[in-house]
Amino acid sequence: MSQASEQAVLDAVPDGLLVGGGWRPAASGRTFDVHDPATGAVIRTVADGGVEDGAAALDAAVEAGPAWARTAPRVRGEVLRRAFDLLQQRRDDVALLMTLEMGKPLAESQAEVTYGGEFLRWFSEEAVRVAGRYGTNPEGTGRMTVSQHPVGPCYLITPWNFPLAMATRKIAPALTAGCTAVVKPAELTPLTTLYVAELLREAGLPDGVLNVVTTSTAGDVSGPVIADPRLRKLSFTGSTPVGKQLLKQAADGVLRTSMELGGNAPFLVFEDADLDAAVAGAMLAKFRNVGQACTAANRFLVHERVAEEFAARVTAEVRGFPVGRGTEEGVRIGPLIDDRAVRKAEDLVGDAVGRGAEVLTGGARVEREGTFYAGTVVTGVRPGSEILRQEIFGPVLSISTFGDEDEAVALANDTEYGLVSYAFTRDADRGQRLVDRLETGMMGLNVGVISNAGAPFGGVKQSGIGREGGLEGIHEYLSTKYTLTPDPYR
């Protein structure tokens, strides 16, 4: 990839705030830099929005709300479909942009363009399928109508790890439902959101329907927006501690909320598992996005009869993973997002080893420019290790063992989180029992990747509230109204 082609993609990204249909600088004139985690170099400078900018963005969303809510569902859907088509035409540029600002290998960025684009296509098709119901009340004295209506202006806060998909997964259902929105992308990776917002404008989205505020002071900007009584919906993807704080803020306004929070996914390998499939699934569930995914397998719980073979086979795979900048050919391990992420991986592995675990490969930062940590396999992880409690968010595969199904389920459920679980077994009855017994909002049974625009994404316990994607996703942005009218024959 030439430096000129990289610069051309970066130059195509707006560097301002999108407010009321136009790009503008921050009211304060401040800016902040966006860095390439593979090199540490500044790749773009963007507007650093403040409280005044957040208020202006919400003003624009409120003003545009009534007209967009009255816009025909077919028209709303066609805007999203045109945006999907434009995204596919520019998929190479968008993939490169994600790799430059987030670091993931280019092949994975290409896959995210496919995945993230599907939310635009899926919800463009759902626009005309929002339905209610009509019927006689049980007493026969009147007619009941149940209808769906846009919830109102939304505030959408997206994370850094999937810059495209996490934006489209929120923006698409909100706009489809007839809501307007203010988006606050992560400070570390704002460029993809800015690019997508301009793409939606090109697709015909009316002024003010979507507004974007980039900022280095998220709490300062978000607080007043969430407290504004005109806001009716808050959607957040990020850590559980931050999600809890936002829920407290949202409580004062009794806001509708969607929270996709932390995870601590168990990956169960039973004694009867197809080990070829389990190893392949492990590579996807752990190392996709360099392990920086809330759906990443965090705790590999392997039956004691097959643990040694499983460990040897995954180690052989991981040992061969090329490390490098995501634009380099064949790279599997790109940089972590920043130095804090590297230090966290170092600390978690160090704690596990200090308690008796063994590093089979990796286990250290890569001494080169950027924020790299080697693909790592740790086995014999003991109870009480921090790596079993904390979300790793890095390329570290940690293995513990179990003796029977009951123990496996107890270990898997021994966490405050409940986003996703994975299990590999040939026993169909056991698979069905695990569906019932594992305390997660999603499950991969003999598969290592589950995310799909047509499926509901979300967790239980402290992994969140609500669902994104699927038939359920649009209802997070709709209010249900019941109307009773007299029986016309009385």
C-alpha positions in Angstrom: 0.0 0.0 0.0 1.6 3.3 -1.1 1.8 6.3 1.2 0.1 8.4 -1.5 -2.9 6.1 -1.6 -3.2 6.1 2.2 -3.0 9.9 2.2 -5.7 10.2 -0.5 -8.1 8.1 1.7 -7.3 10.2 4.7 -7.8 13.5 2.8 -11.3 12.4 1.8 -12.4 12.4 5.5 -14.2 15.5 6.7 -12.4 17.1 9.6 -15.2 19.1 11.2 -18.4 18.5 13.1 -21.6 17.6 11.2 -24.3 19.8 12.6 -27.6 20.6 10.8 -26.4 19.3 7.5 -23.1 21.1 7.3 -19.5 20.6 8.3 -18.1 23.2 10.7 -15.2 23.7 13.2 -15.7 23.3 16.9 -17.1 26.5 18.5 -13.9 26.8 20.5 -11.7 26.2 17.5 -9.9 23.3 19.2 -8.8 20.2 17.4 -7.3 16.8 18.4 -5.0 14.4 16.6 -5.8 10.9 15.5 -2.9 8.4 15.5 -2.0 5.2 13.6 -1.4 2.7 16.4 1.0 0.8 14.3 3.4 3.7 14.1 2.2 6.3 16.5 2.1 8.9 13.7 -0.6 11.5 13.5 -2.7 10.7 10.5 -5.5 13.3 10.8 -6.5 16.3 12.9 -10.3 16.7 13.6 -12.5 19.2 15.3 -12.7 18.9 19.1 -16.3 19.5 20.0 -17.4 20.9 23.3 -20.6 21.5 25.3 -21.8 24.2 22.9 -21.3 21.9 19.9 -23.2 19.1 21.5 -26.1 21.4 22.2 -26.1 22.7 18.7 -26.1 19.1 17.3 -29.1 18.2 19.5 -30.9 21.4 18.4 -30.5 20.3 14.8 -31.7 16.8 15.5 -34.8 18.1 17.3 -35.6 20.5 14.5 -35.3 17.9 11.8 -37.3 15.3 13.8 -40.9 15.9 12.8 -40.3 16.0 9.1 -38.1 12.9 9.1 -40.7 11.0 11.2 -43.3 11.9 8.6 -41.1 10.8 5.7 -42.5 7.7 4.0 -40.9 4.5 5.2 -40.0 3.6 1.7 -38.1 6.9 1.2 -36.2 6.4 4.5 -35.3 2.8 3.4 -34.1 4.0 0.0 -31.7 6.5 1.6 -30.1 3.6 3.6 -30.0 1.4 0.6 -28.2 4.0 -1.5 -25.7 4.4 1.4 -25.2 0.7 1.3 -24.5 0.8 -2.4 -22.0 3.7 -2.0 -20.3 1.9 0.8 -19.7 -1.2 -1.4 -18.4 0.9 -4.2 -15.8 2.5 -1.8 -15.2 -0.6 0.3 -11.4 -0.6 -0.4 -11.1 3.0 0.8 -13.2 2.4 3.9 -11.3 -0.7 4.8 -8.0 1.1 4.5 -9.3 4.0 6.6 -10.2 1.6 9.4 -6.9 -0.1 9.3 -5.1 3.2 9.5 -7.0 4.5 12.5 -7.6 1.3 14.4 -4.8 -1.0 13.3 -6.6 -4.3 12.4 -5.3 -6.3 9.4 -6.7 -5.1 6.1 -8.5 -8.4 5.4 -10.4 -8.0 8.7 -11.3 -4.4 7.8 -12.7 -5.7 4.5 -14.8 -8.2 6.4 -16.0 -5.3 8.6 -17.1 -3.4 5.6 -19.2 -6.4 4.6 -20.6 -6.8 8.1 -21.1 -3.1 8.9 -22.7 -2.5 5.5 -25.3 -5.2 6.1 -26.8 -3.1 8.9 -27.6 -0.4 6.3 -29.1 -3.0 3.9 -31.0 -5.0 6.6 -32.6 -1.9 8.1 -33.4 -0.4 4.7 -35.5 -3.5 4.2 -37.1 -3.3 7.6 -38.3 0.3 7.0 -41.5 -0.8 5.3 -42.1 -3.7 7.8 -42.8 -1.8 11.0 -46.3 -3.1 11.8 -48.9 -2.7 14.5 -52.2 -4.5 15.1 -55.9 -3.9 15.0 -58.8 -5.7 16.6 -61.9 -5.8 18.7 -61.3 -5.5 22.5 -62.3 -8.5 24.6 -65.5 -6.9 25.8 -66.6 -6.1 22.2 -67.2 -2.5 23.1 -64.5 -0.9 20.9 -61.7 -1.3 18.5 -58.0 -1.5 19.6 -55.2 -0.1 17.5 -51.6 -0.7 18.5 -49.2 1.5 16.5 -45.4 2.1 16.5 -43.9 5.6 16.4 -40.3 7.0 16.4 -39.1 7.4 20.0 -37.5 10.8 19.2 -34.0 12.3 19.1 -31.3 9.8 20.0 -27.7 10.1 21.3 -25.5 7.3 20.0 -22.1 6.6 21.6 -19.9 4.3 19.6 -16.6 2.5 20.6 -13.2 2.4 18.8 -12.8 -1.3 18.0 -15.3 -1.7 15.1 -15.5 1.9 13.8 -17.8 1.1 10.9 -20.1 -1.7 12.2 -20.7 -0.1 15.6 -21.8 3.1 13.9 -24.1 1.5 11.3 -25.5 -0.9 13.9 -26.9 2.2 15.8 -27.5 4.7 13.0 -29.3 2.4 10.6 -32.2 1.3 12.9 -32.5 4.8 14.4 -33.0 6.4 11.0 -35.2 3.6 9.7 -37.5 4.0 12.6 -37.9 7.7 11.8 -35.6 9.1 14.6 -33.0 11.7 14.3 -29.6 11.3 16.0 -26.4 12.8 17.4 -23.5 10.4 17.1 -20.4 10.7 19.3 -17.7 8.4 18.0 -14.7 7.3 20.0 -11.9 9.7 20.3 -9.4 7.1 19.2 -11.2 6.2 15.9 -13.5 9.0 14.7 -12.5 9.0 11.0 -14.7 6.1 9.8 -17.8 7.6 11.4 -17.1 11.0 9.7 -16.7 9.3 6.4 -19.9 7.3 6.8 -21.8 10.4 7.8 -20.7 12.2 4.6 -21.6 9.1 2.6 -25.2 9.2 4.1 -25.4 12.9 3.1 -24.5 11.9 -0.4 -27.1 9.2 -0.3 -29.8 11.9 0.2 -30.2 12.1 4.0 -31.9 15.4 4.9 -30.0 18.0 6.8 -30.1 17.6 10.6 -31.3 14.0 10.6 -27.8 12.8 11.5 -25.3 14.9 13.4 -21.7 13.9 14.5 -19.7 15.5 17.3 -16.1 14.3 17.7 -14.5 15.3 21.0 -11.7 14.6 23.4 -13.9 15.4 26.4 -16.7 12.9 26.0 -18.0 13.3 29.6 -18.3 17.1 29.3 -20.2 16.9 26.0 -22.4 13.9 26.8 -23.6 15.1 30.2 -25.6 18.1 29.0 -27.0 16.2 26.0 -28.2 13.3 28.1 -29.7 15.8 30.7 -31.6 17.7 28.0 -35.4 16.8 28.3 -35.7 16.8 24.5 -33.5 13.7 24.2 -35.5 10.5 24.2 -33.0 7.7 23.6 -29.4 6.8 24.6 -27.5 4.0 23.0 -24.0 3.1 24.2 -21.4 0.4 23.3 -18.4 0.3 25.6 -17.2 -0.8 29.1 -19.6 -1.8 31.9 -18.3 0.9 34.3 -19.0 3.7 31.8 -22.3 2.1 30.9 -23.4 2.2 34.6 -22.5 5.9 34.8 -24.5 6.7 31.7 -27.5 4.7 33.0 -27.4 6.8 36.2 -27.5 9.9 34.1 -30.2 8.6 31.9 -32.4 7.8 34.9 -33.2 11.4 35.6 -34.8 11.8 32.2 -36.3 8.3 32.2 -34.6 7.8 28.8 -34.9 4.7 26.7 -31.5 3.0 26.8 -29.6 0.4 24.9 -26.4 -0.7 26.5 -23.9 -3.2 24.9 -21.3 -3.5 27.6 -18.4 -5.7 28.6 -18.0 -9.4 28.1 -16.1 -12.4 29.5 -16.9 -15.0 27.0 -16.3 -18.7 27.9 -15.2 -21.1 25.1 -16.1 -24.7 26.1 -14.4 -27.6 24.4 -15.9 -31.0 25.5 -14.2 -34.4 25.2 -16.3 -35.4 22.2 -15.6 -32.1 20.3 -14.4 -32.1 16.7 -10.9 -30.7 17.5 -10.3 -29.5 14.0 -13.5 -27.4 14.2 -12.7 -26.3 17.8 -9.2 -25.1 16.9 -10.5 -23.2 13.8 -13.3 -21.7 15.9 -10.8 -20.7 18.6 -8.7 -18.8 16.1 -11.7 -16.8 15.0 -13.3 -16.3 18.4 -10.0 -15.2 20.0 -7.9 -13.5 17.4 -10.4 -11.6 15.2 -9.7 -7.9 15.6 -6.5 -8.8 17.5 -8.7 -10.0 20.3 -10.2 -6.5 20.8 -13.8 -7.4 20.6 -16.5 -7.8 23.3 -17.4 -11.1 21.7 -13.8 -12.4 21.9 -13.4 -15.7 23.7 -11.9 -14.8 27.1 -11.7 -18.1 29.0 -11.0 -21.3 27.2 -12.5 -24.1 29.3 -11.3 -27.4 27.9 -12.1 -31.0 29.1 -9.1 -32.5 30.9 -9.0 -35.4 28.5 -8.3 -33.2 25.4 -6.7 -30.1 27.0 -3.1 -31.1 26.2 -3.9 -31.8 22.5 -6.0 -28.7 22.2 -3.3 -26.5 23.7 -0.6 -28.0 21.5 -2.7 -27.4 18.3 -3.7 -23.8 19.1 -0.1 -23.0 20.0 1.1 -24.3 16.7 -1.3 -22.0 15.0 -0.6 -18.9 17.0 3.2 -19.4 16.9 3.0 -18.9 13.1 0.9 -15.7 13.2 2.7 -12.8 11.4 2.9 -9.6 13.4 2.9 -6.2 11.7 1.1 -3.2 10.4 -2.3 -4.0 9.2 -1.6 -2.9 5.7 1.2 -5.5 5.3 0.4 -8.7 3.3 -0.6 -11.7 5.4 -0.5 -10.0 8.8 -2.7 -11.7 11.5 -1.6 -9.7 14.6 -1.8 -6.0 14.2 -1.2 -3.4 16.9 -3.3 -3.0 20.0 -5.1 0.3 20.1 -2.7 2.0 22.5 0.0 1.4 25.1 -2.5 1.0 27.9 -3.9 -2.1 26.1 -0.4 -3.5 25.9 0.3 -3.0 29.6 -3.0 -4.6 30.4 -2.1 -7.8 28.4 1.3 -7.8 30.1 -0.3 -7.5 33.6 -2.9 -10.2 33.0 -0.4 -12.7 31.7 2.1 -11.9 34.4 -0.6 -12.4 37.1 -1.6 -15.8 35.6 2.1 -17.0 35.4 2.7 -15.8 38.9 -0.2 -18.1 40.0 1.2 -21.1 38.2 0.2 -20.8 34.6 2.6 -21.6 31.7 3.2 -19.5 28.6 3.3 -21.8 25.5 4.0 -19.0 23.0 4.2 -15.3 23.1 3.7 -13.6 26.4 5.4 -10.3 25.8 5.1 -7.1 23.9 6.8 -7.0 20.4 9.8 -4.7 20.4 9.1 -2.6 17.4 7.5 0.7 16.6 3.8 0.9 17.6 1.8 -0.9 20.3 2.2 -4.6 19.5 1.7 -7.6 21.8 2.6 -11.1 20.5 -0.1 -13.7 19.9 -0.1 -15.7 23.2 -1.2 -19.0 24.6 -1.3 -19.5 28.3 -2.3 -22.9 29.8 -2.9 -24.2 33.3 -4.6 -20.9 34.4 -5.5 -21.2 38.0 -8.7 -20.1 39.8 -8.5 -16.6 41.1 -6.3 -15.4 38.2 -7.2 -11.9 37.0 -7.3 -13.2 33.4 -10.4 -15.1 34.3 -12.1 -12.1 35.7 -11.1 -9.2 33.4 -11.9 -8.8 29.7 -8.5 -9.3 28.1 -9.0 -7.3 24.9 -5.8 -8.6 23.4 -4.4 -11.6 21.5 -4.1 -13.8 24.6 -5.7 -17.3 24.7 -5.9 -18.6 28.2 -6.7 -22.3 29.0 -8.2 -23.9 32.1 -9.6 -27.4 32.4 -12.8 -29.0 33.6 -13.9 -32.6 34.4 -17.6 -32.8 33.5 -20.5 -30.8 32.1 -21.7 -29.5 35.4 -18.3 -28.1 36.2 -18.0 -26.6 32.8 -21.3 -24.8 33.1 -20.4 -23.6 36.7 -17.1 -22.2 35.5 -18.6 -20.6 32.4 -21.3 -18.9 34.5 -18.9 -17.7 37.2 -18.8 -14.1 36.0 -20.8 -10.9 36.3 -20.9 -10.8 32.5 -23.2 -12.6 30.1 -22.7 -11.4 26.5 -21.7 -14.5 24.5 -20.6 -18.1 25.0 -19.1 -20.7 22.6 -19.3 -24.5 23.0 -17.9 -27.3 20.9 -19.5 -30.8 21.3 -20.8 -33.5 19.0 -23.6 -34.4 21.5 -26.8 -32.7 20.3 -28.5 -33.3 23.6 -25.7 -31.6 25.5 -25.8 -28.7 23.0 -29.4 -28.1 23.7 -28.8 -28.3 27.5 -26.1 -25.7 27.1 -28.5 -23.4 25.3 -30.6 -23.5 28.4 -27.9 -23.5 31.0 -25.3 -20.9 29.8 -26.1 -17.4 31.1 -25.4 -15.4 28.0 -27.5 -13.4 25.5 -25.8 -15.1 22.6 -24.2 -18.5 21.9 -22.1 -20.1 19.2 -22.6 -23.8 19.1 -19.7 -25.4 17.1 -19.0 -22.0 15.5 -16.5 -19.3 16.4 -18.1 -16.2 14.9 -21.8 -15.4 15.5 -22.3 -11.7 14.7 -24.9 -11.1 11.9 -27.0 -8.1 11.0 -30.1 -10.2 10.8 -29.7 -11.5 14.4 -30.3 -9.8 17.8 -27.0 -8.8 19.4 -26.8 -8.2 23.2 -26.2 -9.7 26.6 -27.6 -10.4 30.0 -26.4 -9.6 33.5 -23.8 -6.8 33.4 -23.2 -7.2 29.7 -26.1 -4.9 28.9 -29.7 -4.0 28.1 -31.5 -4.3 24.8 -30.7 -5.8 21.4 -29.1 -4.4 18.3 -29.7 -5.9 14.8 -32.3 -8.4 13.7 -36.0 -7.9 13.9 -35.6 -6.8 17.4 -33.1 -4.0 16.6 -35.5 -1.4 15.2 -37.9 -1.8 18.2 -35.3 -0.2 20.4 -36.1 3.1 18.5 -39.9 2.8 18.5 -42.6 3.6 21.0 -45.7 1.5 21.2 -49.1 3.4 21.3 -52.4 1.8 22.1 -55.6 3.6 20.9 -59.2 2.6 21.7 -62.1 3.8 19.6 -65.8 3.1 20.1 -67.4 0.1 18.4 -68.7 1.5 15.1 -71.8 -0.8 15.2 -73.0 0.4 18.7 
